[in-house]
């Protein structure tokens, strides 16, 4: 019989056991948090909260069925149309989470004769989607367009998909989407972009990585999540109309899932308004990134070269990363230690997440605490 207790003990010894934290309502806890993906500070915006309440009063608490039975309500349809227009693609499909969206897209678009090419640092949901697709796949070195070009040129598959994060969730860097799209056009491939950490943050209107790079193509399949910068919950896929219709027919995590509560869609319609109109949130984020990067240490621990709200501070050793996180918590600052298998061996880190809700004083406080820890000051 498998010894689960021994497995948990081994995780403890390796410094890899995770624990859940029960968090208080926003603004009521003792800790200054730098671990939320609420990049624009919209999750507790009173205008979105009111839209959520009004949506529940009008549409009810739950959808009651899957979208293909009777759960596709008018507010869902309105949100899908707004999302498609917002990212500049013909049609969009609403799903309950980014994980489910990725599990929907890749298996539905690939098949036994397809070959999938994926960045080695892609999110776990994309890696799981590869297994569900049951297609041949190859991983290429992170952002290595030369390696991808060679693999695409050597492929004899009748269908090819290139799958990548738009913003990589643990390193905070961007995929070279213009080069990837050019390779897809040259080799007759689809480009699937998981923009969970780019939607709302990148682009002049917050429409994400495609807007940031000025990209539009019928070869693009775009996934954005709605529980990070958008501040609510859910995800969507946007693409050519026939691609979305194929997902409606074949994507199992869409077909066999109860539709998300309609009140969430009402809240997200308001969130899209704010994302587009309040560009100061993205400007503030950029300024806070600059401020943090000029104040953190350059020796020993190192910041990865990210220009996004994800600022990874590489510590290396699992135990040292956990100890640094614990020290910061003792000083009232919450930053999680991220360890393998989420990141490669030897690259344990603090994943600092900035938000437009942070102040300059908040960032300065975090930087001082990290510098004190590096210099050996007392906690």
Secondary structure by P-SEA (a helix, b strand, c coil): cccaaaaaaaaaaaccbbbbbbcccccccccccccccccccccccaaaaaaaaaaaaacccccccccccccccaaaaaaaaaaaaaaccccccccccaaaaaaacccccccccbbbbbbccccaaaaaaaaaaccbbbbcccccaaaaaaaaaaccccbbbbbbbccccccccccaaaaaaaaaaaabbbbbbbcccccccccccccccccccccccccbbbbbbcccccccccccccccaaaaaaaacccccccccccccaaaaaaaaaaaaaaaccaaaaaaaaaaaaaaaacccccccccccccccbbbbbbccaaaaaaaaaaaaaacbbbbbbccccccccccccbbbbcccccaaaaaaaaaaaaaaaacccc
